[in-house]
Amino acid sequence: MKLFSWNVNGIRAITRKGFLEWVHDTDPDILCLQETKAHPDQLTMEILSPRGYSTFWSSAVRKGYSGVAIYTKTEPVHIEEGLGIREFDDEGRTLIAEYDSFFLFNVYVPNGQDGNKRVPFKLSFCEALKEKADEKRSHGKAVITCGDFNTAHTEIDLARPKENSGNTGFLPEERAWIDRFLAAGYIDTFREFNNDPENYSWWDYKTFARKRNVGWRLDYFFISEEGRSALSGADIHADVMGSDHCPVSIEID
């Protein structure tokens, strides 16, 4: 089973760049999207109902902002929108899909913004996310959590760690939350298979950083310990264009 996650930086914009063709060529069993920047009533049926997939959406109250979506071949047992906290859910940042053998969280973690002014909001969201993931995990199923976490965990997860030590995305308190998440029994799937540096999933558009691979690994698949034995692969697809992020994926049995 192939699961993909991709911050598309606008579903309408990326559709004009061949997104649906990529979906059909890649053929993921489940595809989680972040930063869709659209409400369903703004989208065509081609985007809402591509051949072979059911889709589910959570959109921000504010138009053209945030938003997540799940494309899935297998109908979920249940879909839950949000974390149950209005200040987060009004921004369309979370979808939870329950399947027979696992829960899937698709999340778009807030950016700490210039001057780190939204870091407290970001960390509050992360704590609420962990609490919800732990609660779902208590049901006895594996929990898979994917999306754009807007944090590079360790120094090998970004090209210039020293220069960014005081910037959101690489602050000690942001990185410490991932430490706590892993310590609670969640696995960084990519690092199960690859411990090499220079594997990134986001590059700054303004500085043409992708050409030089001056990037950050901000996009993750985490799986709870209960699912470790089912995990058979994880990858970053840096060759896939169309957004300032690239897709990341896992394979599970």
N, C-alpha and C positions, 0 to 999 in steps of 0.2 A: 504494500500500500504506500503510495507516494503522497506526501503532504508538503505543500509549498506555502511560503509566506512572502509577501512583497508589499512594501510601501510604494504605491504607484504614483504618489504626488499628483493626484487628480485623475479619477477614472475616465472622465470625458477626454482629457488631454491625451492620456496614454492609449485610449482606443483608436485615436487618429494615427498612432504610431505602430499599429499592428498588434495590440494587446490580445484581441480575440483570436487572431491567427496563432499567436504564441500559445495561448491556452489549448487550442485544438492540437497543435503540434506536440506540446509537452505532455498533455493528457494527465494532469494531476488527478488523484482521487479526491483530494480536498485542497482547496486554494483559499488562503486567508489574505485579505487585502487590508491595508491601512492607508489612511489619509486619502479616502475616496473623494472628499470634498463635494459631495452631491447628495441630494435627497432622491429616493426612487422615482418620484414623480417628474424629475428632471431628466430621466434616463430613457433610452430606447429599449424596446423589447429585446433587441439583439444583445444588449448588455445585461438586462434583467433576467433573461431566460435563454442563455446559450445552449446549444444542443447538448443534451446529456447531463445537464446540471440543474439542481435547485439552488437558488440564491437567497441569502438572508442579509439584512442591512440594519445598521444602527447609524443614524445620522445626527450631527450636532444641530441644536436649535438654531445656531447661527449658520446662515447659508454660506456655502463655499469653504467650509472649515472642517478639519478633522474627519471623522467617519471611518467605520470599518465594515467589511462585508465578508461573507463566507460563500464560496462556490463549492458544492458538494455533489458527488455522484450518488452517495448513499444517504437516504433520508435520515436525519437525526431522530433519535427518540424524543428529544426535547430541545428547544432553543430558548435561551434566557438572554435578555438584553440588559446590559449594565451590571453594576456592582451593588445596586440598591442604595446608592448615595447620590442625591440629585446633582450636586455640584460637579461630579465626575460624569454622570450619565447624560447630563444636558450637552456634553461635548462629544457624545457618540464614540466612546473609546473602548468599549468591551462588548463582545459577543461570546456566549458560552454555549457550545453544542455538546449534548450528551449522545454518545453512541453506545452500542452494546457493551463494549469492553473498555471504554475510556471517555473522559471528559476532555474537550478541546476548548481552550481559551484563546481567543484572538484579541490582542490588545494593542492599543496605540498609546504608549506612555507619554505624558506631557513633556514638552521641551522646557528646560529651565530658563530659557530666554536670555537675552542680553542683560548683563549685570546680575545674572543669577537670581533675578527677582521672582521667578516662579518655581524655584527649587523646592521650597516648602510644600507647595501644592503637588509637585511631582512626587515627592517622597511620601506624602499622605496617600496619594493614589496607589503607590507601590505597596504600602502597608495594607491598604484595603484589598488590593489584588491578592497578596499572599494569604490574607485571612480567608478570602473566598476560595482560593485554590485549596487551602488546607481543609476547609469545610467539605468541599467536593471529594477530596481524597479520602475523607473519613467514611465515604460510602463504599469503599473497597475497590474502586476502579482506579486505574492509572490516570494521571492528569498530565496532559500535554499543554504547555503554554507557549504561544508563539507571538511574534510581532516585532514592532519597532520599539525598543526599550530606551532609546535615546541616551544610552550609556555604554561606553567602552569599559569593559571589566578590568582588564589588566594592561600593562604597558605594551604587550605585543598586539593589543587590539586597536591600536591607532598608530599612525606613522610618526607623530611628534608628541610623545607623552610629556616631555619636560615643558614644552612651550604651552601646553594646554592644562597644566596641573591646577590652575586656578579658574578654569572655565567649566561651565556646565557641560555635562557629558563625560567628564573625567574628574569630578570632584571626589574627595575621599568619602564623603557621606553617600554619594550616589553609588560608588563602587562597593561600599560596605553593605548596601542593601542587597546587591547580588551575592556577596559573600554569605549573608544571612539566609538568603533563599536557597543557595546550594547546600549550606549546612543543615537546612531543614529537610533535606532529602530530595532535592531536585537536581537534575543533571544537565549541564551545558552540553548538548548533544554534539555540536561541532567539535568541541575539544575532546570528546571521547575518541575521535578518529584522527584529529589533526592538531598538532601543537606548534605548527609553524607560524612565524610572524608574517606580516604583509598579506593577510587574508582579511579583506575589508568588504563591507556591504553598503557604505555610503561615502560619497565624494562631493565636495563643494563644487557647485556649478560655476560660481563666480570666478574662481581661480583656476578653472579647467584642471582640477586636481585629479580627475580620473585618468587622464592621459599619463600622469606621472605616478599614479597609484599612491597618492597622498590621501589616505582615507581613514575611515573609522569602521570598526565592526559594531554596529548598533542593533542589528537584527538577529534574533535568536529563536531557537527551538529548545525549550527545557522540557524534560520528561521526568516524572516522579520515579523513585527507585522501583516501584512496582512494575514499571514498564521497561526497565533496562534490558531484560532478556528478549524483548520484542524488537529492540532497536537494532537495525542492520546497516544503517548508513546515514550520513549527514553531509551536506555540501553547501557551498556558496557559489552562486552562478554569476560570477563577475562579468561574463561575456554577454549577458542579457541587458540590452539597452532599453531606454524609454523613460527612465526616471533617474533621480539622483541617487536612489537606492537600487540594489539588484536583489533578485529573489534568493531566498535560502530554503533548504529543503531537508527532510528526513525520509527515510524508508523504515517502515515497521512491518513485522510479520503478523 
